[in-house]
Amino acid sequence: MKRAREDEEEEEEGKNGVPPVPAAPSNVDVAVLEGIRKLRLQKRQMGAPKGHEVQLQINCVGICGSDMAYWAKGVAGGFVPLDFTPKGLCEGYCGQMGHECAGTVISVGKDVSHLKVGDRVALEPGVPCGGICTPCRRGRYNLCPKMRFIGSAVNRVPGAMCTLFNHDANFCYKLPEHVSLEEGAMLEPMCVSLQAVTRAKVGPGQKVLVSGAGPIGLMTALCARAAGAADVTITDVVDAKLAKAKELGVQRTFKATDPGLVAALEEATNGEGFDAVFECCGVPSALKICIEVAGRGSVVCIVANYSETTQVNLQLAARREIDLIGVYRYCNLYPKALALVASGMVDLKPLISKKFSLEQANDAFEYFATGEPIKVIIQPMPAS
């Protein structure tokens, strides 16, 4: 039996031109969230990839705002409490965050033909049911009720804040040589912004307002410009983030705490209001202002997560025929995001604030929690 297995592996290597899939589980370093503000390195076992999967060295993982909520507040999805008991850390997502990631293929499953060992890829973290549910059949797989989204306690799937990881090869996108692994990891949040800009139908010549200059807000501004927006305005409470927006070419920046903010925004559009408004900070008062300064027949897109019920002036939205739309993750946008980055139309590199090793994962979160960094990258296996 052993010789037969070896023969099969040698045959598979001959067909694909890659080393055989390892039979024995590997010990993997994993950053595990054991409690609030407490990330610690553990050893966990990682098996061989399944036929449709690839095994990756994880080179870069970005810290997302949702990861920060897990780490700082112990809640997922804005309201679901995390289970930090020993049992809870062995079930569901297992205390294992990380969904903004890129890595290098080290092994391929027997059914994978479009990727090979050594390919650098960006991982789309959400793997839907594949056509069983109604949203997937309609082409909106981001709304799949059976979504397996890595690093999500809500979807109960472990994430990639670790050295090795297995992922569905159909949701891995090969990076061109001139696109870095850091940029590959940042394609994930960029796709959220691209989903927002796409759903809001931003087009040439439009005036756009972005509320919140965090990573998603800044990427939304960049995507809006790439879609043809002629005038982009952004608001935030942090001066350093507004300065970064200016560096990126945003035409106007305003302090969100300014008592005269609404008047200033109205003046910026000569009283006509914005064509598209994106709420990216999750603050109820900000959403109220977004509706107030939206133009007639415009769109207000809610991108941020809200942890509480929010009151807004629906009468104003109705009388102006303002379309209120939401965004939940993204759908069919990784190739477009990668094309925008690869072509140079969107430059994500200036958004990187600092990089940390996996051993420094908790320090990375402490640094991000100061409020001024834009994008913090953890490097479980730094690329050589």
Short mmCIF file of the C-alpha atoms (twelve columns), coordinates in Angstrom:
data_MODEL
# 
_entry.id   MODEL 
# 
loop_
_atom_site.group_PDB 
_atom_site.id 
_atom_site.type_symbol 
_atom_site.label_atom_id 
_atom_site.label_alt_id 
_atom_site.label_comp_id 
_atom_site.label_asym_id 
_atom_site.label_seq_id 
_atom_site.Cartn_x 
_atom_site.Cartn_y 
_atom_site.Cartn_z 
_atom_site.pdbx_PDB_model_num 
ATOM 1   C CA . MET A 1   0.000   0.000  0.000   1 
ATOM 2   C CA . LYS A 2   2.811   2.410  0.845   1 
ATOM 3   C CA . ARG A 3   4.588   1.767  -2.464  1 
ATOM 4   C CA . ALA A 4   1.304   2.260  -4.358  1 
ATOM 5   C CA . ARG A 5   0.792   5.603  -2.639  1 
ATOM 6   C CA . GLU A 6   4.333   6.671  -3.542  1 
ATOM 7   C CA . ASP A 7   3.719   5.659  -7.167  1 
ATOM 8   C CA . GLU A 8   0.536   7.735  -7.250  1 
ATOM 9   C CA . GLU A 9   2.378   10.760 -5.844  1 
ATOM 10  C CA . GLU A 10  5.195   10.399 -8.366  1 
ATOM 11  C CA . GLU A 11  2.619   10.162 -11.172 1 
ATOM 12  C CA . GLU A 12  0.894   13.299 -9.904  1 
ATOM 13  C CA . GLU A 13  4.220   15.131 -9.786  1 
ATOM 14  C CA . GLY A 14  4.860   14.120 -13.385 1 
ATOM 15  C CA . LYS A 15  1.473   15.461 -14.517 1 
ATOM 16  C CA . ASN A 16  1.582   18.804 -12.791 1 
ATOM 17  C CA . GLY A 17  5.318   19.427 -12.637 1 
ATOM 18  C CA . VAL A 18  5.106   20.225 -8.919  1 
ATOM 19  C CA . PRO A 19  6.177   18.385 -5.779  1 
ATOM 20  C CA . PRO A 20  3.613   15.931 -4.392  1 
ATOM 21  C CA . VAL A 21  1.181   17.105 -1.743  1 
ATOM 22  C CA . PRO A 22  2.656   16.408 1.702   1 
ATOM 23  C CA . ALA A 23  0.903   13.512 3.437   1 
ATOM 24  C CA . ALA A 24  1.746   14.411 7.041   1 
ATOM 25  C CA . PRO A 25  0.216   17.408 8.832   1 
ATOM 26  C CA . SER A 26  2.534   20.372 9.348   1 
ATOM 27  C CA . ASN A 27  3.022   22.304 12.563  1 
ATOM 28  C CA . VAL A 28  1.963   25.870 11.880  1 
ATOM 29  C CA . ASP A 29  2.550   29.050 13.902  1 
ATOM 30  C CA . VAL A 30  -0.792  30.763 14.494  1 
ATOM 31  C CA . ALA A 31  -1.627  34.058 16.221  1 
ATOM 32  C CA . VAL A 32  -4.600  33.141 18.418  1 
ATOM 33  C CA . LEU A 33  -6.880  35.685 20.083  1 
ATOM 34  C CA . GLU A 34  -7.117  34.212 23.590  1 
ATOM 35  C CA . GLY A 35  -8.899  37.189 25.146  1 
ATOM 36  C CA . ILE A 36  -9.479  40.903 24.760  1 
ATOM 37  C CA . ARG A 37  -6.217  42.566 23.638  1 
ATOM 38  C CA . LYS A 38  -4.407  39.233 24.045  1 
ATOM 39  C CA . LEU A 39  -2.932  37.630 20.929  1 
ATOM 40  C CA . ARG A 40  -0.497  34.793 21.506  1 
ATOM 41  C CA . LEU A 41  1.422   32.447 19.229  1 
ATOM 42  C CA . GLN A 42  0.348   28.803 19.256  1 
ATOM 43  C CA . LYS A 43  1.343   25.707 17.313  1 
ATOM 44  C CA . ARG A 44  -1.485  24.101 15.361  1 
ATOM 45  C CA . GLN A 45  -1.575  21.343 12.789  1 
ATOM 46  C CA . MET A 46  -2.291  22.000 9.116   1 
ATOM 47  C CA . GLY A 47  -3.172  19.081 6.853   1 
ATOM 48  C CA . ALA A 48  -2.490  18.712 3.142   1 
ATOM 49  C CA . PRO A 49  -4.638  20.755 0.744   1 
ATOM 50  C CA . LYS A 50  -7.739  19.102 -0.669  1 
ATOM 51  C CA . GLY A 51  -7.996  18.458 -4.381  1 
ATOM 52  C CA . HIS A 52  -9.398  21.917 -5.172  1 
ATOM 53  C CA . GLU A 53  -7.097  23.769 -2.755  1 
ATOM 54  C CA . VAL A 54  -3.599  25.160 -2.661  1 
ATOM 55  C CA . GLN A 55  -1.348  25.360 0.380   1 
ATOM 56  C CA . LEU A 56  0.261   28.737 0.887   1 
ATOM 57  C CA . GLN A 57  3.007   30.362 2.850   1 
ATOM 58  C CA . ILE A 58  1.204   33.416 4.174   1 
ATOM 59  C CA . ASN A 59  3.472   36.392 3.523   1 
ATOM 60  C CA . CYS A 60  1.214   39.345 4.370   1 
ATOM 61  C CA . VAL A 61  -1.945  39.836 6.429   1 
ATOM 62  C CA . GLY A 62  -3.573  43.229 6.869   1 
ATOM 63  C CA . ILE A 63  -5.374  44.232 10.055  1 
ATOM 64  C CA . CYS A 64  -9.011  45.077 9.330   1 
ATOM 65  C CA . GLY A 65  -11.365 47.213 11.406  1 
ATOM 66  C CA . SER A 66  -13.390 44.078 12.135  1 
ATOM 67  C CA . ASP A 67  -10.224 42.402 13.456  1 
ATOM 68  C CA . MET A 68  -9.759  45.394 15.744  1 
ATOM 69  C CA . ALA A 69  -13.285 44.925 17.095  1 
ATOM 70  C CA . TYR A 70  -12.481 41.277 17.856  1 
ATOM 71  C CA . TRP A 71  -9.240  42.233 19.592  1 
ATOM 72  C CA . ALA A 72  -10.340 45.382 21.444  1 
ATOM 73  C CA . LYS A 73  -13.994 44.625 22.264  1 
ATOM 74  C CA . GLY A 74  -14.414 40.879 21.923  1 
ATOM 75  C CA . VAL A 75  -17.309 41.197 19.488  1 
ATOM 76  C CA . ALA A 76  -17.841 40.014 15.918  1 
ATOM 77  C CA . GLY A 77  -20.143 41.557 13.330  1 
ATOM 78  C CA . GLY A 78  -20.733 44.477 15.665  1 
ATOM 79  C CA . PHE A 79  -22.755 42.471 18.167  1 
ATOM 80  C CA . VAL A 80  -21.770 38.779 18.473  1 
ATOM 81  C CA . PRO A 81  -19.659 38.139 21.627  1 
ATOM 82  C CA . LEU A 82  -16.582 35.976 21.109  1 
ATOM 83  C CA . ASP A 83  -16.073 32.793 23.088  1 
ATOM 84  C CA . PHE A 84  -12.637 32.849 24.728  1 
ATOM 85  C CA . THR A 85  -13.082 29.564 26.612  1 
ATOM 86  C CA . PRO A 86  -10.778 26.632 25.738  1 
ATOM 87  C CA . LYS A 87  -13.720 25.020 23.952  1 
ATOM 88  C CA . GLY A 88  -14.494 28.225 22.047  1 
ATOM 89  C CA . LEU A 89  -10.908 28.482 20.840  1 
ATOM 90  C CA . CYS A 90  -11.160 24.993 19.339  1 
ATOM 91  C CA . GLU A 91  -14.453 25.516 17.498  1 
ATOM 92  C CA . GLY A 92  -15.665 27.766 14.690  1 
ATOM 93  C CA . TYR A 93  -13.047 30.346 13.820  1 
ATOM 94  C CA . CYS A 94  -10.861 29.046 16.692  1 
ATOM 95  C CA . GLY A 95  -9.612  32.504 17.707  1 
ATOM 96  C CA . GLN A 96  -7.829  32.735 14.366  1 
ATOM 97  C CA . MET A 97  -8.236  36.101 12.589  1 
ATOM 98  C CA . GLY A 98  -6.883  37.258 9.234   1 
ATOM 99  C CA . HIS A 99  -8.744  37.726 5.938   1 
ATOM 100 C CA . GLU A 100 -6.726  40.443 4.140   1 
ATOM 101 C CA . CYS A 101 -3.941  38.205 2.928   1 
ATOM 102 C CA . ALA A 102 -1.504  37.201 0.226   1 
ATOM 103 C CA . GLY A 103 0.993   34.375 0.022   1 
ATOM 104 C CA . THR A 104 3.107   32.000 -2.023  1 
ATOM 105 C CA . VAL A 105 1.897   28.618 -3.274  1 
ATOM 106 C CA . ILE A 106 3.946   25.755 -1.824  1 
ATOM 107 C CA . SER A 107 1.680   22.843 -2.771  1 
ATOM 108 C CA . VAL A 108 -1.331  22.256 -5.022  1 
ATOM 109 C CA . GLY A 109 -4.245  19.842 -4.823  1 
ATOM 110 C CA . LYS A 110 -4.685  17.231 -7.530  1 
ATOM 111 C CA . ASP A 111 -7.515  19.105 -9.263  1 
ATOM 112 C CA . VAL A 112 -5.704  22.450 -9.536  1 
ATOM 113 C CA . SER A 113 -4.253  23.316 -12.930 1 
ATOM 114 C CA . HIS A 114 -4.113  27.129 -13.096 1 
ATOM 115 C CA . LEU A 115 -1.633  27.628 -10.235 1 
ATOM 116 C CA . LYS A 116 1.775   26.142 -9.526  1 
ATOM 117 C CA . VAL A 117 4.342   26.093 -6.739  1 
ATOM 118 C CA . GLY A 118 6.036   29.475 -6.438  1 
ATOM 119 C CA . ASP A 119 3.084   31.549 -7.660  1 
ATOM 120 C CA . ARG A 120 2.379   34.612 -5.537  1 
ATOM 121 C CA . VAL A 121 -1.351  35.068 -5.014  1 
ATOM 122 C CA . ALA A 122 -3.952  37.249 -3.334  1 
ATOM 123 C CA . LEU A 123 -6.624  35.324 -1.459  1 
ATOM 124 C CA . GLU A 124 -10.284 36.242 -1.818  1 
ATOM 125 C CA . PRO A 125 -11.383 35.182 1.670   1 
ATOM 126 C CA . GLY A 126 -15.028 34.354 1.015   1 
ATOM 127 C CA . VAL A 127 -15.894 31.005 -0.593  1 
ATOM 128 C CA . PRO A 128 -19.639 30.751 -1.351  1 
ATOM 129 C CA . CYS A 129 -21.795 27.664 -1.775  1 
ATOM 130 C CA . GLY A 130 -21.330 27.826 -5.538  1 
ATOM 131 C CA . GLY A 131 -24.834 28.090 -6.950  1 
ATOM 132 C CA . ILE A 132 -27.041 26.264 -4.476  1 
ATOM 133 C CA . CYS A 133 -28.602 29.352 -2.847  1 
ATOM 134 C CA . THR A 134 -30.671 32.089 -4.491  1 
ATOM 135 C CA . PRO A 135 -28.098 34.929 -4.092  1 
ATOM 136 C CA . CYS A 136 -25.383 32.784 -5.709  1 
ATOM 137 C CA . ARG A 137 -27.701 31.863 -8.596  1 
ATOM 138 C CA . ARG A 138 -28.367 35.571 -9.079  1 
ATOM 139 C CA . GLY A 139 -24.647 36.295 -9.223  1 
ATOM 140 C CA . ARG A 140 -24.459 38.040 -5.831  1 
ATOM 141 C CA . TYR A 141 -22.412 35.435 -4.025  1 
ATOM 142 C CA . ASN A 142 -21.274 37.917 -1.369  1 
ATOM 143 C CA . LEU A 143 -24.761 37.476 0.120   1 
ATOM 144 C CA . CYS A 144 -24.517 33.672 0.230   1 
ATOM 145 C CA . PRO A 145 -26.005 32.437 3.542   1 
ATOM 146 C CA . LYS A 146 -23.536 29.540 3.521   1 
ATOM 147 C CA . MET A 147 -20.474 31.697 2.886   1 
ATOM 148 C CA . ARG A 148 -17.206 30.381 4.297   1 
ATOM 149 C CA . PHE A 149 -15.351 33.611 4.998   1 
ATOM 150 C CA . ILE A 150 -11.964 33.022 6.582   1 
ATOM 151 C CA . GLY A 151 -11.191 34.739 9.871   1 
ATOM 152 C CA . SER A 152 -14.895 35.278 10.584  1 
ATOM 153 C CA . ALA A 153 -16.361 34.297 13.933  1 
ATOM 154 C CA . VAL A 154 -19.817 34.875 12.436  1 
ATOM 155 C CA . ASN A 155 -19.145 32.455 9.577   1 
ATOM 156 C CA . ARG A 156 -17.161 30.206 11.958  1 
ATOM 157 C CA . VAL A 157 -14.090 29.790 9.721   1 
ATOM 158 C CA . PRO A 158 -10.438 30.116 10.908  1 
ATOM 159 C CA . GLY A 159 -8.369  32.886 9.330   1 
ATOM 160 C CA . ALA A 160 -4.921  33.184 7.805   1 
ATOM 161 C CA . MET A 161 -2.951  34.958 10.542  1 
ATOM 162 C CA . CYS A 162 -0.543  32.050 10.469  1 
ATOM 163 C CA . THR A 163 2.467   30.735 8.582   1 
ATOM 164 C CA . LEU A 164 0.711   28.133 6.389   1 
ATOM 165 C CA . PHE A 165 -2.861  28.050 5.116   1 
ATOM 166 C CA . ASN A 166 -5.013  25.999 2.747   1 
ATOM 167 C CA . HIS A 167 -7.452  27.862 0.496   1 
ATOM 168 C CA . ASP A 168 -9.748  27.171 -2.445  1 
ATOM 169 C CA . ALA A 169 -7.599  27.673 -5.551  1 
ATOM 170 C CA . ASN A 170 -10.512 29.229 -7.447  1 
ATOM 171 C CA . PHE A 171 -10.365 32.142 -5.024  1 
ATOM 172 C CA . CYS A 172 -6.622  32.737 -5.358  1 
ATOM 173 C CA . TYR A 173 -5.463  35.326 -7.883  1 
ATOM 174 C CA . LYS A 174 -1.955  35.254 -9.297  1 
ATOM 175 C CA . LEU A 175 -0.075  38.521 -8.843  1 
ATOM 176 C CA . PRO A 176 1.984   40.049 -11.670 1 
ATOM 177 C CA . GLU A 177 5.686   40.336 -10.884 1 
ATOM 178 C CA . HIS A 178 5.485   44.105 -10.331 1 
ATOM 179 C CA . VAL A 179 2.609   43.883 -7.813  1 
ATOM 180 C CA . SER A 180 3.874   43.333 -4.271  1 
ATOM 181 C CA . LEU A 181 2.472   40.868 -1.746  1 
ATOM 182 C CA . GLU A 182 1.537   43.820 0.469   1 
ATOM 183 C CA . GLU A 183 -0.565  45.212 -2.359  1 
ATOM 184 C CA . GLY A 184 -2.020  41.741 -2.870  1 
ATOM 185 C CA . ALA A 185 -3.195  41.663 0.744   1 
ATOM 186 C CA . MET A 186 -4.737  45.123 0.383   1 
ATOM 187 C CA . LEU A 187 -6.861  44.032 -2.564  1 
ATOM 188 C CA . GLU A 188 -9.366  42.690 -0.023  1 
ATOM 189 C CA . PRO A 189 -10.313 46.038 1.574   1 
ATOM 190 C CA . MET A 190 -9.999  47.683 -1.823  1 
ATOM 191 C CA . CYS A 191 -12.709 45.346 -3.124  1 
ATOM 192 C CA . VAL A 192 -15.060 46.624 -0.410  1 
ATOM 193 C CA . SER A 193 -14.464 50.154 -1.701  1 
ATOM 194 C CA . LEU A 194 -14.820 49.035 -5.295  1 
ATOM 195 C CA . GLN A 195 -18.113 47.318 -4.434  1 
ATOM 196 C CA . ALA A 196 -19.348 50.602 -2.964  1 
ATOM 197 C CA . VAL A 197 -18.269 52.696 -5.949  1 
ATOM 198 C CA . THR A 198 -19.737 50.139 -8.351  1 
ATOM 199 C CA . ARG A 199 -23.093 49.945 -6.559  1 
ATOM 200 C CA . ALA A 200 -23.280 53.743 -6.348  1 
ATOM 201 C CA . LYS A 201 -22.575 53.925 -10.103 1 
ATOM 202 C CA . VAL A 202 -19.936 56.627 -9.761  1 
ATOM 203 C CA . GLY A 203 -19.090 58.018 -13.176 1 
ATOM 204 C CA . PRO A 204 -17.127 60.727 -14.975 1 
ATOM 205 C CA . GLY A 205 -17.490 64.262 -13.687 1 
ATOM 206 C CA . GLN A 206 -19.306 63.421 -10.469 1 
ATOM 207 C CA . LYS A 207 -18.821 65.079 -7.085  1 
ATOM 208 C CA . VAL A 208 -18.151 62.554 -4.336  1 
ATOM 209 C CA . LEU A 209 -18.053 62.805 -0.540  1 
ATOM 210 C CA . VAL A 210 -16.401 60.164 1.642   1 
ATOM 211 C CA . SER A 211 -17.126 60.209 5.384   1 
ATOM 212 C CA . GLY A 212 -14.147 58.678 7.194   1 
ATOM 213 C CA . ALA A 213 -10.509 58.599 6.068   1 
ATOM 214 C CA . GLY A 214 -9.562  55.175 7.354   1 
ATOM 215 C CA . PRO A 215 -8.337  52.474 4.959   1 
ATOM 216 C CA . ILE A 216 -11.785 51.853 3.455   1 
ATOM 217 C CA . GLY A 217 -12.559 55.561 3.153   1 
ATOM 218 C CA . LEU A 218 -9.247  56.374 1.474   1 
ATOM 219 C CA . MET A 219 -9.558  53.409 -0.871  1 
ATOM 220 C CA . THR A 220 -13.105 54.499 -1.709  1 
ATOM 221 C CA . ALA A 221 -11.747 57.911 -2.650  1 
ATOM 222 C CA . LEU A 222 -9.096  56.266 -4.859  1 
ATOM 223 C CA . CYS A 223 -11.657 53.985 -6.519  1 
ATOM 224 C CA . ALA A 224 -14.048 56.893 -7.089  1 
ATOM 225 C CA . ARG A 225 -11.305 58.818 -8.874  1 
ATOM 226 C CA . ALA A 226 -10.477 55.752 -10.962 1 
ATOM 227 C CA . ALA A 227 -14.167 55.566 -11.924 1 
ATOM 228 C CA . GLY A 228 -14.016 59.137 -13.188 1 
ATOM 229 C CA . ALA A 229 -15.133 61.283 -10.264 1 
ATOM 230 C CA . ALA A 230 -13.949 64.838 -10.896 1 
ATOM 231 C CA . ASP A 231 -14.176 66.126 -7.347  1 
ATOM 232 C CA . VAL A 232 -13.596 64.100 -4.160  1 
ATOM 233 C CA . THR A 233 -14.068 65.431 -0.623  1 
ATOM 234 C CA . ILE A 234 -13.292 63.510 2.558   1 
ATOM 235 C CA . THR A 235 -13.971 64.098 6.274   1 
ATOM 236 C CA . ASP A 236 -12.414 62.641 9.416   1 
ATOM 237 C CA . VAL A 237 -11.598 63.488 13.028  1 
ATOM 238 C CA . VAL A 238 -7.881  62.634 12.758  1 
ATOM 239 C CA . ASP A 239 -5.596  65.268 11.239  1 
ATOM 240 C CA . ALA A 240 -2.982  62.708 10.141  1 
ATOM 241 C CA . LYS A 241 -5.581  60.835 8.104   1 
ATOM 242 C CA . LEU A 242 -6.773  64.027 6.431   1 
ATOM 243 C CA . ALA A 243 -3.155  64.831 5.598   1 
ATOM 244 C CA . LYS A 244 -2.785  61.378 4.020   1 
ATOM 245 C CA . ALA A 245 -5.916  62.030 1.959   1 
ATOM 246 C CA . LYS A 246 -4.327  65.223 0.657   1 
ATOM 247 C CA . GLU A 247 -1.165  63.291 -0.231  1 
ATOM 248 C CA . LEU A 248 -3.310  60.890 -2.248  1 
ATOM 249 C CA . GLY A 249 -4.788  63.733 -4.270  1 
ATOM 250 C CA . VAL A 250 -8.160  64.251 -2.583  1 
ATOM 251 C CA . GLN A 251 -9.273  67.782 -3.493  1 
ATOM 252 C CA . ARG A 252 -10.899 68.803 -0.202  1 
ATOM 253 C CA . THR A 253 -10.602 67.627 3.388   1 
ATOM 254 C CA . PHE A 254 -12.689 68.740 6.370   1 
ATOM 255 C CA . LYS A 255 -12.458 68.037 10.084  1 
ATOM 256 C CA . ALA A 256 -15.573 66.059 10.996  1 
ATOM 257 C CA . THR A 257 -15.835 67.825 14.373  1 
ATOM 258 C CA . ASP A 258 -16.101 71.292 12.794  1 
ATOM 259 C CA . PRO A 259 -19.443 72.865 13.897  1 
ATOM 260 C CA . GLY A 260 -19.737 74.431 10.452  1 
ATOM 261 C CA . LEU A 261 -19.175 71.160 8.576   1 
ATOM 262 C CA . VAL A 262 -22.573 70.981 6.856   1 
ATOM 263 C CA . ALA A 263 -22.340 74.578 5.649   1 
ATOM 264 C CA . ALA A 264 -18.795 73.988 4.382   1 
ATOM 265 C CA . LEU A 265 -19.844 70.873 2.491   1 
ATOM 266 C CA . GLU A 266 -22.817 72.655 0.953   1 
ATOM 267 C CA . GLU A 267 -20.555 75.490 -0.134  1 
ATOM 268 C CA . ALA A 268 -18.138 72.993 -1.712  1 
ATOM 269 C CA . THR A 269 -20.907 71.916 -4.112  1 
ATOM 270 C CA . ASN A 270 -22.392 75.405 -4.659  1 
ATOM 271 C CA . GLY A 271 -25.486 74.243 -2.806  1 
ATOM 272 C CA . GLU A 272 -26.227 71.415 -5.255  1 
ATOM 273 C CA . GLY A 273 -25.093 68.564 -2.996  1 
ATOM 274 C CA . PHE A 274 -22.908 65.591 -3.814  1 
ATOM 275 C CA . ASP A 275 -23.724 63.061 -6.519  1 
ATOM 276 C CA . ALA A 276 -22.516 60.124 -4.419  1 
ATOM 277 C CA . VAL A 277 -21.834 59.981 -0.678  1 
ATOM 278 C CA . PHE A 278 -20.062 57.126 1.104   1 
ATOM 279 C CA . GLU A 279 -20.381 56.655 4.864   1 
ATOM 280 C CA . CYS A 280 -17.233 54.778 5.925   1 
ATOM 281 C CA . CYS A 281 -16.821 55.537 9.640   1 
ATOM 282 C CA . GLY A 282 -19.860 53.956 11.334  1 
ATOM 283 C CA . VAL A 283 -20.800 57.027 13.386  1 
ATOM 284 C CA . PRO A 284 -24.565 57.751 13.493  1 
ATOM 285 C CA . SER A 285 -24.137 61.535 13.352  1 
ATOM 286 C CA . ALA A 286 -21.989 61.121 10.237  1 
ATOM 287 C CA . LEU A 287 -24.745 59.243 8.415   1 
ATOM 288 C CA . LYS A 288 -27.174 62.019 9.250   1 
ATOM 289 C CA . ILE A 289 -24.816 64.596 7.715   1 
ATOM 290 C CA . CYS A 290 -24.314 62.391 4.639   1 
ATOM 291 C CA . ILE A 291 -28.036 62.554 3.883   1 
ATOM 292 C CA . GLU A 292 -28.180 66.294 4.556   1 
ATOM 293 C CA . VAL A 293 -25.475 67.118 1.997   1 
ATOM 294 C CA . ALA A 294 -26.471 64.585 -0.667  1 
ATOM 295 C CA . GLY A 295 -27.852 66.156 -3.821  1 
ATOM 296 C CA . ARG A 296 -31.243 65.579 -5.417  1 
ATOM 297 C CA . GLY A 297 -31.389 62.198 -7.124  1 
ATOM 298 C CA . SER A 298 -28.069 61.172 -5.574  1 
ATOM 299 C CA . VAL A 299 -26.877 58.048 -3.809  1 
ATOM 300 C CA . VAL A 300 -25.849 57.561 -0.178  1 
ATOM 301 C CA . CYS A 301 -23.908 54.329 0.259   1 
ATOM 302 C CA . ILE A 302 -23.501 52.858 3.749   1 
ATOM 303 C CA . VAL A 303 -20.135 51.093 3.780   1 
ATOM 304 C CA . ALA A 304 -19.306 51.025 7.500   1 
ATOM 305 C CA . ASN A 305 -20.617 48.574 10.082  1 
ATOM 306 C CA . TYR A 306 -23.081 49.939 12.635  1 
ATOM 307 C CA . SER A 307 -23.361 48.415 16.089  1 
ATOM 308 C CA . GLU A 308 -26.573 50.231 16.976  1 
ATOM 309 C CA . THR A 309 -29.843 51.360 15.445  1 
ATOM 310 C CA . THR A 310 -29.457 54.787 13.865  1 
ATOM 311 C CA . GLN A 311 -32.033 57.521 13.291  1 
ATOM 312 C CA . VAL A 312 -31.875 59.409 9.986   1 
ATOM 313 C CA . ASN A 313 -34.097 61.909 8.184   1 
ATOM 314 C CA . LEU A 314 -35.933 59.603 5.789   1 
ATOM 315 C CA . GLN A 315 -38.341 62.359 4.804   1 
ATOM 316 C CA . LEU A 316 -35.418 64.367 3.419   1 
ATOM 317 C CA . ALA A 317 -34.114 61.298 1.598   1 
ATOM 318 C CA . ALA A 318 -37.543 60.613 0.117   1 
ATOM 319 C CA . ARG A 319 -38.218 64.201 -0.997  1 
ATOM 320 C CA . ARG A 320 -34.833 64.408 -2.725  1 
ATOM 321 C CA . GLU A 321 -35.148 60.869 -4.139  1 
ATOM 322 C CA . ILE A 322 -31.870 59.912 -2.512  1 
ATOM 323 C CA . ASP A 323 -31.099 56.231 -2.977  1 
ATOM 324 C CA . LEU A 324 -29.891 54.633 0.270   1 
ATOM 325 C CA . ILE A 325 -27.847 51.530 -0.473  1 
ATOM 326 C CA . GLY A 326 -25.669 49.216 1.569   1 
ATOM 327 C CA . VAL A 327 -22.491 47.298 0.933   1 
ATOM 328 C CA . TYR A 328 -21.605 43.876 2.287   1 
ATOM 329 C CA . ARG A 329 -18.188 42.656 1.275   1 
ATOM 330 C CA . TYR A 330 -17.898 42.364 -2.558  1 
ATOM 331 C CA . CYS A 331 -18.618 40.163 -5.544  1 
ATOM 332 C CA . ASN A 332 -16.605 39.359 -8.707  1 
ATOM 333 C CA . LEU A 333 -14.254 42.305 -8.120  1 
ATOM 334 C CA . TYR A 334 -10.829 40.824 -7.368  1 
ATOM 335 C CA . PRO A 335 -9.790  40.745 -11.055 1 
ATOM 336 C CA . LYS A 336 -10.886 44.379 -11.506 1 
ATOM 337 C CA . ALA A 337 -9.125  45.519 -8.330  1 
ATOM 338 C CA . LEU A 338 -5.945  43.725 -9.357  1 
ATOM 339 C CA . ALA A 339 -6.120  45.279 -12.834 1 
ATOM 340 C CA . LEU A 340 -6.470  48.776 -11.356 1 
ATOM 341 C CA . VAL A 341 -3.453  48.256 -9.090  1 
ATOM 342 C CA . ALA A 342 -1.351  46.538 -11.759 1 
ATOM 343 C CA . SER A 343 -2.040  49.354 -14.255 1 
ATOM 344 C CA . GLY A 344 -1.104  52.043 -11.743 1 
ATOM 345 C CA . MET A 345 -4.575  53.612 -11.781 1 
ATOM 346 C CA . VAL A 346 -4.833  52.928 -8.041  1 
ATOM 347 C CA . ASP A 347 -1.708  53.114 -5.857  1 
ATOM 348 C CA . LEU A 348 -2.135  51.342 -2.525  1 
ATOM 349 C CA . LYS A 349 1.475   51.474 -1.359  1 
ATOM 350 C CA . PRO A 350 1.229   54.906 0.368   1 
ATOM 351 C CA . LEU A 351 -1.441  53.471 2.677   1 
ATOM 352 C CA . ILE A 352 0.996   51.126 4.451   1 
ATOM 353 C CA . SER A 353 1.899   52.587 7.836   1 
ATOM 354 C CA . LYS A 354 4.062   49.831 9.326   1 
ATOM 355 C CA . LYS A 355 4.879   46.115 9.082   1 
ATOM 356 C CA . PHE A 356 5.256   43.586 11.915  1 
ATOM 357 C CA . SER A 357 6.304   39.948 12.253  1 
ATOM 358 C CA . LEU A 358 3.808   37.299 13.387  1 
ATOM 359 C CA . GLU A 359 5.557   37.217 16.777  1 
ATOM 360 C CA . GLN A 360 4.748   40.931 17.072  1 
ATOM 361 C CA . ALA A 361 1.077   40.505 16.188  1 
ATOM 362 C CA . ASN A 362 -0.236  41.883 19.473  1 
ATOM 363 C CA . ASP A 363 2.128   44.868 19.173  1 
ATOM 364 C CA . ALA A 364 0.741   45.453 15.684  1 
ATOM 365 C CA . PHE A 365 -2.776  45.695 17.076  1 
ATOM 366 C CA . GLU A 366 -1.623  48.006 19.870  1 
ATOM 367 C CA . TYR A 367 -0.028  50.258 17.258  1 
ATOM 368 C CA . PHE A 368 -3.142  50.233 15.050  1 
ATOM 369 C CA . ALA A 369 -5.290  51.055 18.084  1 
ATOM 370 C CA . THR A 370 -3.591  54.447 18.457  1 
ATOM 371 C CA . GLY A 371 -5.919  55.655 15.695  1 
ATOM 372 C CA . GLU A 372 -3.432  57.300 13.346  1 
ATOM 373 C CA . PRO A 373 -2.073  54.366 11.263  1 
ATOM 374 C CA . ILE A 374 -3.845  53.616 7.984   1 
ATOM 375 C CA . LYS A 375 -2.887  50.062 7.064   1 
ATOM 376 C CA . VAL A 376 -0.831  47.776 9.292   1 
ATOM 377 C CA . ILE A 377 0.612   44.615 7.764   1 
ATOM 378 C CA . ILE A 378 1.637   41.452 9.650   1 
ATOM 379 C CA . GLN A 379 4.178   39.215 7.892   1 
ATOM 380 C CA . PRO A 380 3.908   35.596 9.112   1 
ATOM 381 C CA . MET A 381 6.447   34.426 6.489   1 
ATOM 382 C CA . PRO A 382 8.226   37.441 4.996   1 
ATOM 383 C CA . ALA A 383 8.995   36.963 1.307   1 
ATOM 384 C CA . SER A 384 12.681  36.520 0.553   1 
# 
